[in-house]
Amino acid sequence: MNILSKIVNKQEKKVLLSNFLALGIVQGLNFLLPLLVIPYLLYTLGVELFGLLAMATAFSSYFMILSDYGFNVTATREVSIYRDDGKKLNEIFSAVMMIKIVLMLVGLSILLLSVWLFDTLGRDATIYLLTFGMVIGEVLFPIWFFQGIEKMRYIAILNIVAKLFFLVAILIFVKERDDAYLVPLFNSLGFIMVGVISLFYIYKEFKIRFIWQPYKVLRRYFIMGWHIFLSKLAVTLYSSSNIFILGIFTNHLMVGYYAVAYRVISALVSLGDIVNQVIFPYLSKKWIESRELYYSLFYKFLKVIMALMLFLSLIIFFNSEEIVYLLSGKETLITVELLQIMSLFLIIAPLGGLYSQSFVTQEKSFYVTKSTFWTLIVNMVLIAMLIPLYGVYGLAIAEVLVKIFHFYLNNLYFIHLKKERVCVA
C-alpha cells in the first residue's frame, strides 16, 4: 500500500486498487477452482483423460489467439483514450467485434479440417469440437472494453458466474470416464453465457450500439493489431505447442502430470498479469502526459511485480509436495519436481506482458514481434534438444530457459527504445 501511494495519487490509487481487487477476486477463484476440480477430475477420469483435455484446451488456445488478434492490448488502449467519446467507442466496439467474429469462423473452419484430416484428432473429435466453445465465449465477452474503461468489477462478476457454473455442473454431472465430454461442454457453456450477458450489459449500461463498419475502418483496426497478434501467436506456439510435442514424444499420462503442475504455475502467473491489465490504461494515459513520468512509473511497477512473483515462487518451491498432494490426493514425484522447476520462472513470467504493453503504448509494436519471434526460435531449438533427452523434465527446463531469454530480450529492446526517446526529447 505504501509503495502504491508513492507511485500514484489518491484518486488514481482508488481506481487502480478497485480494479486490482476485482481482478484479484477472479484470479483467486482461478487459483482455488483447480484445488476443487483437478482432484475430482483426476479421480473420476484418470490422468490420461485429464491429459487429453489439456491437449484439447491447448489446441483451442490457437483459435483463441486468432480471434483475439491482439485486441486485448490495442483495443484496450483505444478505449482508454476515447472513453468519453460515445461515437468513437461505438466504432471501436463494432469494428473489433466484426473482425473477431470473422477470425472465429476462420478458426472453426481450420478445426473442422484438422479433425477430418488427422486421425489422432478425429478419434477425439467430440472433445476438440466442444472445447472450441471457449473460443466463441471469448469472442462474445469483450474484456478489452471493460479494461479500457477501467471497470474491472464487471469482468470479476461475470467470471465468477462462469466459474461457479462450471464447478457446480462438473460436480453434479461428471461421474465416470464416459462423462469426459461434459468437461469441455460445461466450460464452453460458461464462457458463452457470460459473453451474452456482457454484451447485453454493455448495450444497457454504456449505450454502446453495434454499427456496421466500412472496409477502410476494419482494415485500420486489423493493421493496428497485427504485431500484437504475431506476438501472441508466437507465445502460443512456444507454450501450447510444447504440450503437443511432449505428447508426441511421450504419452497422455506424461502430459497429464505436466498439465497439473503447469495449471498451478499458470494460475499464479496470472496474478502478475492482473497487475499488467490494471495498470495498462493508466500508463497509456501517463505516456501522453509525460514521457519522463511514464518511464519512472514503469520501473516502479516492474519492481512491484517482480517482488510479488518472487514471494509466490518461494512459496511454491518449498511447498510443492503439499500442493501436489492437495490437487491429486497423492505425492506424485514427477509432478512435484516439475512444479519446483517451473516455479523458478514465476519471477519474470508476467513481465513479458508488461513490456509488450509498453511497446504498444510507445507505438513501437514491432518490438513485440521481434522479441516473440526470436523467443519462438530459441524455444523450438531447446525443446527439440531437451524433450528427447529428458522427456517431461526437458520441457520444464526449456520453459525456464525460454522465459529468461524472453525477459532479457524485452529489457534490451526497452532500454534501446528509452535511449532513443531521451535523445529525441
ZIKAJO-V961418 format. One record per backbone hydrogen bond with DSSP energy under -1.0 kcal/mol. NH is the residue of the N-H (numbers start at 0). CO is the residue of the C=O. If there is no record, write none. Layout:
NH;CO + NH;CO
This chain:
4;0 + 5;1 + 7;3 + 12;8 + 13;9 + 14;10 + 15;11 + 16;12 + 17;13 + 18;14 + 19;15 + 20;16 + 21;17 + 22;18 + 23;19 + 24;20 + 25;21 + 26;22 + 27;23 + 28;24 + 29;25 + 30;26 + 31;27 + 32;28 + 35;32 + 36;32 + 37;33 + 40;36 + 41;37 + 42;38 + 43;39 + 44;40 + 45;40 + 49;45 + 50;46 + 51;47 + 52;48 + 53;49 + 54;50 + 55;51 + 56;52 + 57;53 + 58;54 + 59;55 + 60;56 + 61;58 + 63;59 + 64;60 + 65;61 + 66;62 + 67;63 + 68;64 + 70;67 + 72;69 + 73;69 + 75;70 + 76;72 + 77;73 + 78;74 + 79;75 + 80;76 + 81;77 + 84;81 + 88;84 + 89;85 + 90;86 + 91;87 + 92;88 + 93;89 + 94;90 + 95;91 + 96;92 + 97;93 + 98;94 + 99;95 + 100;96 + 101;97 + 102;98 + 103;99 + 104;100 + 105;101 + 106;102 + 107;103 + 108;104 + 109;105 + 110;106 + 111;107 + 112;108 + 113;109 + 114;110 + 115;111 + 116;112 + 117;113 + 121;117 + 122;118 + 124;121 + 127;123 + 128;124 + 129;125 + 130;126 + 131;127 + 132;129 + 133;130 + 134;131 + 135;131 + 136;132 + 137;133 + 138;134 + 139;135 + 140;136 + 142;140 + 144;141 + 145;141 + 146;142 + 147;143 + 148;144 + 150;145 + 153;150 + 155;151 + 156;152 + 157;153 + 158;154 + 159;155 + 160;156 + 161;157 + 162;158 + 163;159 + 164;160 + 165;161 + 166;162 + 167;163 + 168;164 + 169;165 + 170;166 + 171;167 + 172;168 + 173;169 + 178;175 + 179;176 + 181;178 + 182;179 + 184;180 + 185;181 + 186;182 + 187;183 + 188;184 + 189;185 + 190;186 + 191;187 + 192;188 + 193;189 + 194;190 + 195;191 + 196;192 + 197;193 + 198;194 + 199;195 + 200;196 + 201;197 + 202;198 + 203;199 + 204;200 + 205;201 + 207;201 + 217;213 + 218;214 + 219;215 + 220;216 + 221;217 + 222;218 + 223;219 + 224;220 + 225;222 + 228;224 + 229;225 + 230;226 + 231;227 + 232;228 + 233;229 + 234;230 + 235;231 + 236;232 + 237;233 + 238;235 + 239;235 + 240;235 + 243;239 + 244;240 + 245;241 + 246;242 + 247;243 + 248;244 + 249;245 + 254;250 + 255;251 + 256;252 + 257;253 + 258;254 + 259;255 + 260;256 + 261;257 + 262;258 + 263;259 + 264;260 + 265;261 + 266;262 + 267;263 + 268;264 + 269;265 + 270;267 + 272;268 + 273;269 + 274;270 + 275;271 + 276;272 + 277;273 + 278;274 + 279;275 + 282;278 + 283;279 + 284;280 + 285;281 + 286;282 + 287;283 + 288;284 + 289;285 + 293;289 + 294;290 + 295;291 + 296;292 + 297;293 + 298;294 + 299;295 + 300;296 + 301;297 + 302;298 + 303;299 + 304;300 + 305;301 + 306;302 + 307;303 + 308;304 + 309;305 + 310;306 + 311;307 + 312;308 + 313;309 + 314;310 + 315;311 + 316;312 + 317;313 + 322;318 + 323;319 + 324;320 + 325;321 + 326;322 + 327;323 + 328;324 + 331;329 + 335;331 + 336;332 + 337;333 + 338;334 + 339;335 + 340;336 + 341;337 + 342;338 + 343;340 + 344;341 + 348;344 + 350;347 + 353;349 + 354;350 + 355;351 + 356;352 + 357;353 + 358;354 + 359;355 + 360;356 + 361;357 + 362;359 + 363;358 + 366;363 + 367;364 + 368;364 + 369;365 + 370;366 + 371;367 + 372;368 + 373;369 + 374;370 + 375;371 + 376;372 + 377;373 + 378;374 + 379;375 + 380;376 + 381;377 + 382;378 + 383;379 + 384;380 + 385;381 + 386;382 + 389;385 + 390;386 + 392;389 + 394;390 + 395;391 + 396;392 + 397;393 + 398;394 + 399;395 + 400;396 + 401;397 + 402;398 + 403;399 + 404;400 + 405;401 + 406;402 + 407;403 + 408;404 + 409;405 + 410;406 + 411;407 + 412;408 + 413;409 + 414;410 + 415;411 + 416;412 + 417;413 + 418;414 + 419;415 + 420;416 + 421;417 + 422;418 + 423;419 + 424;420
